[in-house]
Amino acid sequence: MSLPQHGMLNCARCFNGCDTKLIQPHPLWLLKNDPGAWGGSQPNVLVLGFSKGSTQTDIYKTGNFEDVAFGGGARNRLDEVLKKLHLLEPYEHVSNEITNPNSRFSFGSMIRCSLTREDKDGKHSSSGDLVVKSFKEVPHIFDNCTEQFLSNLPQHLSLIIMLGVNDKYISGCFEVFKKQYPELKRLNNVSYGFGDKTFVHVAHPSPANGHFNDWCKGSSKFLDALSAIKQRVANELLLTPLTEENLKPLQETLAESGHQEATNITSNPQSNVAEHAKPINESREAKMSSELFFHKFYLLHKDGHKLYPVRVKNLETGKHTFRVSEGGKGGNTKDASLEISNANQLSDYVLNKGFAIRASTLDKSVKGLYKVGQRSIIRAVI
């Protein structure tokens, strides 16, 4: 089970095997054959838009493929969304994940090709009210694309971020996925799920979205999104876990502005978002998870322990950084260590250059200096 590999895709399912690159699946709709996938094929998090916008379609045709996904002004806004959801570190940027074939994120769209509809002025677009018309006017395109690319989701994928919070769009997406997964249930206004898979709708990052800033500041749909993630997704997936402590400032701000939903975001993790919601993983590891850990990979110990890189406080500067060294005698000392704060550098030193890293289980019961292939470490798991 996997998602498409990073790169341009070869799929002509909706084109009846023809060589043509453009068809008209409905008198008002055009479908351009330009499917693609970005990021990892075995992710923890999948980010899905509706289809390529005009900006992304133009980049696909004449620009750099790596710039297509959420290209233009949408990419920085997507970065902001993922950080609001605690899925990216403050010093990271989503561009690095989009261009990384081994990322823990995967990026794409409900319709992998470019799907546009004629508006009242006779121009074709894939935004605004036109999008929700697609569920009734071209349902077979959704059926084909979801069956082709989204009907067998990877085992380790637990969170699907859906871009767009229009109520009709959410309902339309739910019905599309329910055809593939009959056990799918609504959780709250912006989420649905089955098993260990959770779909959460968030603000679309398009610069044309006039409600984007309201969502980021704490609209009710933002709170519903956080609530669904908090209830359904184990904290170890998040880089900064959604705990009572780090959500308190948001709750207080929203309460002052009159949001009744503010109390829901800090409710007991055992309470369900809805009747069918799955309580958050209450294992010891998940509860002890903290922002000190790096969650993009762990070292698998022969006894089954998952050892995550852990930040260590420098008593002279007061900063928390990761420490790597070449290992060996004296390798566990500060003088022999290199302090790293950049995520990409950390992965490079440990996974590619073979450096040892200070690592620990999330409950801190097992910790020390570890290197891939040495000291009972079987392998690194990304």
ABEGO torsion letter per residue (X at the ends): XBBBBBEBBBBAAAAGGBABABBBABAABBBBBBBBBBEBABBABBBBBABBBAAAAAAAAABBAAAABGBEAAAAAAAAAAAAAGABBAABBAAAAAABAABABBBBBABABBBBBBBAAGBBBABEAAAAAAAAABAAAAAAAAAAAAABBBAABABBBBBEABAAAAAAAAAAAAAABAABBBABAABBBBEABBBBBBBBABAABAAAAAAAAGBAAAAAAAAAAAAABBAAABABBBBAAAAAAAAAAAAAAGBAAAAAAABBAABBABAABBBBBABAAAAABBAABBAABBBBBAAGBBBBBBBBBBAAAGBBBBBBBAEEBGAABAAABBBBABAAAAAAAAAAAGBBBBBBBAAGABBEBBBBGBGGBABBBX
